[in-house]
Amino acid sequence: MTINDTHWLAAKRKGFMRYILETGLPFSLVMFVATGVIYEQFAEGFFTFSVLKHSIFWLGTGVLYGMYHWYRLKRKTVQHRQNT
């Protein structure tokens, strides 16, 4: 059993939604805060329309990031099984 198999089994046990939340949300939170500070999104306050757009964008990006990792891990595992 390779490392990809082990990671895939752990991810599969968590389930699709939980894996996306545990992988994508930390990414989106870090990027939300980092880009908010760098581009001074929070200068006017935390409850503005600009911050709302910013948070929705990064939440969506985090979900896409988690989905990408799920399917990439699944594809790598399947390819490895076909080659052996």
DRENTORKOL-3810 file (N, C-alpha, C; in nm, 4 decimals):
REM DRENTORKOL-3810
@n.u->0.0855; n.v->-0.1182; n.w->0.0000; ca.u->0.0000; ca.v->0.0000; ca.w->0.0000; c.u->0.0895; c.v->0.1237; c.w->0.0000
@n.u->0.0634; n.v->0.2133; n.w->-0.0937; ca.u->0.1447; ca.v->0.3340; ca.w->-0.1061; c.u->0.0856; c.v->0.4471; c.w->-0.0227
@n.u->0.1592; n.v->0.5567; n.w->-0.0198; ca.u->0.1131; ca.v->0.6730; ca.w->0.0568; c.u->-0.0145; c.v->0.7304; c.w->-0.0037
@n.u->-0.0278; n.v->0.7258; n.w->-0.1380; ca.u->-0.1508; ca.v->0.7747; ca.w->-0.2010; c.u->-0.2707; c.v->0.6902; c.w->-0.1612
@n.u->-0.2512; n.v->0.5590; n.w->-0.1539; ca.u->-0.3601; ca.v->0.4718; ca.w->-0.1095; c.u->-0.4022; c.v->0.5060; c.w->0.0330
@n.u->-0.3051; n.v->0.5278; n.w->0.1181; ca.u->-0.3342; ca.v->0.5602; ca.w->0.2575; c.u->-0.4090; c.v->0.6923; c.w->0.2676
@n.u->-0.3625; n.v->0.7936; n.w->0.1957; ca.u->-0.4307; ca.v->0.9235; ca.w->0.1982; c.u->-0.5706; c.v->0.9133; c.w->0.1390
@n.u->-0.5838; n.v->0.8372; n.w->0.0308; ca.u->-0.7149; ca.v->0.8236; ca.w->-0.0316; c.u->-0.8136; c.v->0.7510; c.w->0.0611
@n.u->-0.7663; n.v->0.6466; n.w->0.1294; ca.u->-0.8550; ca.v->0.5756; ca.w->0.2214; c.u->-0.8997; c.v->0.6655; c.w->0.3363
@n.u->-0.8073; n.v->0.7471; n.w->0.3861; ca.u->-0.8426; ca.v->0.8403; ca.w->0.4936; c.u->-0.9419; c.v->0.9452; c.w->0.4441
@n.u->-0.9194; n.v->0.9960; n.w->0.3225; ca.u->-1.0102; ca.v->1.0957; ca.w->0.2659; c.u->-1.1470; c.v->1.0350; c.w->0.2389
@n.u->-1.1494; n.v->0.9137; n.w->0.1858; ca.u->-1.2747; ca.v->0.8465; ca.w->0.1557; c.u->-1.3549; c.v->0.8193; c.w->0.2830
@n.u->-1.2850; n.v->0.7867; n.w->0.3897; ca.u->-1.3510; ca.v->0.7609; ca.w->0.5181; c.u->-1.4177; c.v->0.8883; c.w->0.5713
@n.u->-1.3535; n.v->1.0029; n.w->0.5489; ca.u->-1.4121; ca.v->1.1295; ca.w->0.5931; c.u->-1.5359; c.v->1.1651; c.w->0.5137
@n.u->-1.5340; n.v->1.1333; n.w->0.3865; ca.u->-1.6439; ca.v->1.1707; ca.w->0.2985; c.u->-1.6097; c.v->1.2969; c.w->0.2213
@n.u->-1.6811; n.v->1.3145; n.w->0.1118; ca.u->-1.6530; ca.v->1.4236; ca.w->0.0190; c.u->-1.6680; c.v->1.5608; c.w->0.0844
@n.u->-1.7810; n.v->1.5863; n.w->0.1482; ca.u->-1.8065; ca.v->1.7195; ca.w->0.2057; c.u->-1.7116; c.v->1.7527; c.w->0.3193
@n.u->-1.6893; n.v->1.6568; n.w->0.4070; ca.u->-1.6005; ca.v->1.6829; ca.w->0.5201; c.u->-1.4578; c.v->1.7065; c.w->0.4725
@n.u->-1.4147; n.v->1.6305; n.w->0.3727; ca.u->-1.2793; ca.v->1.6495; ca.w->0.3191; c.u->-1.2652; c.v->1.7888; c.w->0.2592
@n.u->-1.3668; n.v->1.8318; n.w->0.1845; ca.u->-1.3623; ca.v->1.9650; ca.w->0.1249; c.u->-1.3567; c.v->2.0717; c.w->0.2338
@n.u->-1.4378; n.v->2.0552; n.w->0.3377; ca.u->-1.4383; ca.v->2.1533; ca.w->0.4461; c.u->-1.3045; c.v->2.1564; c.w->0.5191
@n.u->-1.2469; n.v->2.0403; n.w->0.5457; ca.u->-1.1207; ca.v->2.0360; ca.w->0.6203; c.u->-1.0006; c.v->2.0770; c.w->0.5356
@n.u->-1.0123; n.v->2.0665; n.w->0.4053; ca.u->-0.9012; ca.v->2.1042; ca.w->0.3186; c.u->-0.9171; c.v->2.2459; c.w->0.2666
@n.u->-1.0360; n.v->2.2811; n.w->0.2225; ca.u->-1.0581; ca.v->2.4097; ca.w->0.1580; c.u->-1.0772; c.v->2.5262; c.w->0.2522
@n.u->-1.1446; n.v->2.5046; n.w->0.3643; ca.u->-1.1709; ca.v->2.6166; ca.w->0.4546; c.u->-1.0457; c.v->2.6754; c.w->0.5190
@n.u->-0.9502; n.v->2.5955; n.w->0.5643; ca.u->-0.8276; ca.v->2.6583; ca.w->0.6166; c.u->-0.7557; c.v->2.7412; c.w->0.5103
@n.u->-0.7531; n.v->2.6906; n.w->0.3876; ca.u->-0.6924; ca.v->2.7652; ca.w->0.2774; c.u->-0.7653; c.v->2.8976; c.w->0.2559
@n.u->-0.8980; n.v->2.8914; n.w->0.2514; ca.u->-0.9741; ca.v->3.0134; ca.w->0.2249; c.u->-0.9627; c.v->3.1132; c.w->0.3397
@n.u->-0.9562; n.v->3.0653; n.w->0.4615; ca.u->-0.9423; ca.v->3.1560; ca.w->0.5760; c.u->-0.8083; c.v->3.2281; c.w->0.5729
@n.u->-0.7022; n.v->3.1540; n.w->0.5463; ca.u->-0.5687; ca.v->3.2154; ca.w->0.5394; c.u->-0.5634; c.v->3.3181; c.w->0.4264
@n.u->-0.6169; n.v->3.2818; n.w->0.3109; ca.u->-0.6134; ca.v->3.3731; ca.w->0.1975; c.u->-0.7029; c.v->3.4948; c.w->0.2198
@n.u->-0.8165; n.v->3.4760; n.w->0.2843; ca.u->-0.9060; ca.v->3.5871; ca.w->0.3163; c.u->-0.8362; c.v->3.6896; c.w->0.4046
@n.u->-0.7730; n.v->3.6421; n.w->0.5095; ca.u->-0.7051; ca.v->3.7326; ca.w->0.6019; c.u->-0.5830; c.v->3.7958; c.w->0.5361
@n.u->-0.5025; n.v->3.7152; n.w->0.4660; ca.u->-0.3800; ca.v->3.7675; ca.w->0.4048; c.u->-0.4105; c.v->3.8731; c.w->0.2992
@n.u->-0.5013; n.v->3.8431; n.w->0.2079; ca.u->-0.5318; ca.v->3.9417; ca.w->0.1042; c.u->-0.6081; c.v->4.0607; c.w->0.1603
@n.u->-0.6860; n.v->4.0379; n.w->0.2642; ca.u->-0.7552; ca.v->4.1494; ca.w->0.3278; c.u->-0.6591; c.v->4.2473; c.w->0.3923
@n.u->-0.5553; n.v->4.1952; n.w->0.4525; ca.u->-0.4548; ca.v->4.2819; ca.w->0.5151; c.u->-0.3668; c.v->4.3480; c.w->0.4089
@n.u->-0.3222; n.v->4.2723; n.w->0.3113; ca.u->-0.2330; ca.v->4.3257; ca.w->0.2085; c.u->-0.3012; c.v->4.4358; c.w->0.1279
@n.u->-0.4251; n.v->4.4113; n.w->0.0860; ca.u->-0.4962; ca.v->4.5079; ca.w->0.0020; c.u->-0.5858; c.v->4.6014; c.w->0.0811
@n.u->-0.5700; n.v->4.6028; n.w->0.2121; ca.u->-0.6397; ca.v->4.6930; ca.w->0.3034; c.u->-0.7918; c.v->4.6879; c.w->0.2872
@n.u->-0.8465; n.v->4.5677; n.w->0.2756; ca.u->-0.9906; ca.v->4.5493; ca.w->0.2660; c.u->-1.0608; c.v->4.5844; c.w->0.3974
@n.u->-0.9886; n.v->4.5705; n.w->0.5072; ca.u->-1.0489; ca.v->4.5910; ca.w->0.6381; c.u->-1.0325; c.v->4.7336; c.w->0.6895
@n.u->-0.9809; n.v->4.8237; n.w->0.6080; ca.u->-0.9558; ca.v->4.9610; ca.w->0.6516; c.u->-1.0852; c.v->5.0342; c.w->0.6863
@n.u->-1.1922; n.v->5.0059; n.w->0.6128; ca.u->-1.3198; ca.v->5.0741; ca.w->0.6363; c.u->-1.4035; c.v->5.0060; c.w->0.7445
@n.u->-1.3625; n.v->4.8876; n.w->0.7870; ca.u->-1.4373; ca.v->4.8121; ca.w->0.8865; c.u->-1.4587; c.v->4.6694; c.w->0.8385
@n.u->-1.5095; n.v->4.5865; n.w->0.9277; ca.u->-1.5262; ca.v->4.4451; ca.w->0.8947; c.u->-1.6629; c.v->4.4137; c.w->0.8345
@n.u->-1.7585; n.v->4.5026; n.w->0.8465; ca.u->-1.8946; ca.v->4.4741; ca.w->0.8010; c.u->-1.9333; c.v->4.5646; c.w->0.6843
@n.u->-1.8522; n.v->4.5597; n.w->0.5796; ca.u->-1.8810; ca.v->4.6377; ca.w->0.4600; c.u->-1.9096; c.v->4.5434; c.w->0.3442
@n.u->-1.9641; n.v->4.5996; n.w->0.2367; ca.u->-1.9955; ca.v->4.5201; ca.w->0.1194; c.u->-1.8680; c.v->4.4630; c.w->0.0569
@n.u->-1.7604; n.v->4.5366; n.w->0.0621; ca.u->-1.6324; ca.v->4.4921; ca.w->0.0071; c.u->-1.5824; c.v->4.3665; c.w->0.0794
@n.u->-1.5945; n.v->4.3652; n.w->0.2099; ca.u->-1.5516; ca.v->4.2493; ca.w->0.2888; c.u->-1.6444; c.v->4.1310; c.w->0.2620
@n.u->-1.7727; n.v->4.1568; n.w->0.2437; ca.u->-1.8674; ca.v->4.0501; ca.w->0.2120; c.u->-1.8321; c.v->3.9844; c.w->0.0783
@n.u->-1.8064; n.v->4.0648; n.w->-0.0241; ca.u->-1.7663; ca.v->4.0104; ca.w->-0.1545; c.u->-1.6367; c.v->3.9317; c.w->-0.1419
@n.u->-1.5448; n.v->3.9856; n.w->-0.0675; ca.u->-1.4145; ca.v->3.9239; ca.w->-0.0453; c.u->-1.4310; c.v->3.7869; c.w->0.0222
@n.u->-1.5166; n.v->3.7801; n.w->0.1234; ca.u->-1.5362; ca.v->3.6534; ca.w->0.1959; c.u->-1.6074; c.v->3.5494; c.w->0.1093
@n.u->-1.7062; n.v->3.5904; n.w->0.0322; ca.u->-1.7765; ca.v->3.4963; ca.w->-0.0558; c.u->-1.6814; c.v->3.4418; c.w->-0.1614
@n.u->-1.5986; n.v->3.5284; n.w->-0.2170; ca.u->-1.5012; ca.v->3.4850; ca.w->-0.3174; c.u->-1.4067; c.v->3.3800; c.w->-0.2600
@n.u->-1.3511; n.v->3.4064; n.w->-0.1414; ca.u->-1.2538; ca.v->3.3130; ca.w->-0.0849; c.u->-1.3181; c.v->3.1849; c.w->-0.0336
@n.u->-1.4423; n.v->3.1908; n.w->0.0109; ca.u->-1.5114; ca.v->3.0667; ca.w->0.0484; c.u->-1.5338; c.v->2.9784; c.w->-0.0737
@n.u->-1.5758; n.v->3.0397; n.w->-0.1837; ca.u->-1.5927; ca.v->2.9640; ca.w->-0.3078; c.u->-1.4624; c.v->2.9066; c.w->-0.3576
@n.u->-1.3569; n.v->2.9841; n.w->-0.3478; ca.u->-1.2253; ca.v->2.9373; ca.w->-0.3897; c.u->-1.1776; c.v->2.8230; c.w->-0.3016
@n.u->-1.2049; n.v->2.8299; n.w->-0.1725; ca.u->-1.1673; ca.v->2.7215; ca.w->-0.0819; c.u->-1.2398; c.v->2.5920; c.w->-0.1134
@n.u->-1.3674; n.v->2.6018; n.w->-0.1506; ca.u->-1.4431; ca.v->2.4823; ca.w->-0.1893; c.u->-1.3832; c.v->2.4219; c.w->-0.3164
@n.u->-1.3524; n.v->2.5060; n.w->-0.4137; ca.u->-1.2903; ca.v->2.4567; ca.w->-0.5374; c.u->-1.1535; c.v->2.3943; c.w->-0.5100
@n.u->-1.0777; n.v->2.4525; n.w->-0.4195; ca.u->-0.9472; ca.v->2.4006; ca.w->-0.3811; c.u->-0.9617; c.v->2.2614; c.w->-0.3187
@n.u->-1.0580; n.v->2.2462; n.w->-0.2294; ca.u->-1.0825; ca.v->2.1163; ca.w->-0.1667; c.u->-1.1279; c.v->2.0121; c.w->-0.2669
@n.u->-1.2149; n.v->2.0523; n.w->-0.3609; ca.u->-1.2604; ca.v->1.9596; ca.w->-0.4644; c.u->-1.1455; c.v->1.9172; c.w->-0.5543
@n.u->-1.0595; n.v->2.0115; n.w->-0.5882; ca.u->-0.9429; ca.v->1.9794; ca.w->-0.6709; c.u->-0.8557; c.v->1.8749; c.w->-0.6021
@n.u->-0.8295; n.v->1.8925; n.w->-0.4744; ca.u->-0.7458; ca.v->1.7976; ca.w->-0.4019; c.u->-0.8112; c.v->1.6605; c.w->-0.3910
@n.u->-0.9419; n.v->1.6567; n.w->-0.3717; ca.u->-1.0153; ca.v->1.5298; ca.w->-0.3645; c.u->-0.9979; c.v->1.4521; c.w->-0.4948
@n.u->-1.0276; n.v->1.5157; n.w->-0.6063; ca.u->-1.0223; ca.v->1.4455; ca.w->-0.7350; c.u->-0.8796; c.v->1.4137; c.w->-0.7787
@n.u->-0.7843; n.v->1.4994; n.w->-0.7414; ca.u->-0.6442; ca.v->1.4725; ca.w->-0.7734; c.u->-0.5953; c.v->1.3498; c.w->-0.6979
@n.u->-0.6299; n.v->1.3409; n.w->-0.5708; ca.u->-0.5897; ca.v->1.2262; ca.w->-0.4898; c.u->-0.6557; c.v->1.0985; c.w->-0.5411
@n.u->-0.7809; n.v->1.1067; n.w->-0.5781; ca.u->-0.8528; ca.v->0.9916; ca.w->-0.6322; c.u->-0.7893; c.v->0.9455; c.w->-0.7635
@n.u->-0.7570; n.v->1.0401; n.w->-0.8513; ca.u->-0.6967; ca.v->1.0070; ca.w->-0.9804; c.u->-0.5586; c.v->0.9442; c.w->-0.9634
@n.u->-0.4780; n.v->0.9987; n.w->-0.8738; ca.u->-0.3446; ca.v->0.9433; ca.w->-0.8499; c.u->-0.3524; c.v->0.7998; c.w->-0.7987
@n.u->-0.4470; n.v->0.7742; n.w->-0.7107; ca.u->-0.4621; ca.v->0.6392; ca.w->-0.6558; c.u->-0.5052; c.v->0.5408; c.w->-0.7635
@n.u->-0.6017; n.v->0.5802; n.w->-0.8463; ca.u->-0.6485; ca.v->0.4932; ca.w->-0.9538; c.u->-0.5369; c.v->0.4671; c.w->-1.0548
@n.u->-0.4612; n.v->0.5699; n.w->-1.0910; ca.u->-0.3500; ca.v->0.5518; ca.w->-1.1847; c.u->-0.2450; c.v->0.4595; c.w->-1.1291
@n.u->-0.2167; n.v->0.4726; n.w->-1.0007; ca.u->-0.1157; ca.v->0.3866; ca.w->-0.9389; c.u->-0.1622; c.v->0.2410; c.w->-0.9391
@n.u->-0.2891; n.v->0.2185; n.w->-0.9100; ca.u->-0.3422; ca.v->0.0821; ca.w->-0.9090; c.u->-0.3396; c.v->0.0210; c.w->-1.0488
@n.u->-0.3619; n.v->0.1004; n.w->-1.1514; ca.u->-0.3602; ca.v->0.0491; ca.w->-1.2889; c.u->-0.2182; c.v->0.0156; c.w->-1.3339
@n.u->-0.1196; n.v->0.0880; n.w->-1.2832; ca.u->0.0201; ca.v->0.0652; ca.w->-1.3239; c.u->0.0846; c.v->-0.0519; c.w->-1.2519
@n.u->0.0273; n.v->-0.0963; n.w->-1.1422; ca.u->0.0881; ca.v->-0.2075; ca.w->-1.0679; c.u->0.0126; c.v->-0.3354; c.w->-1.0886
END
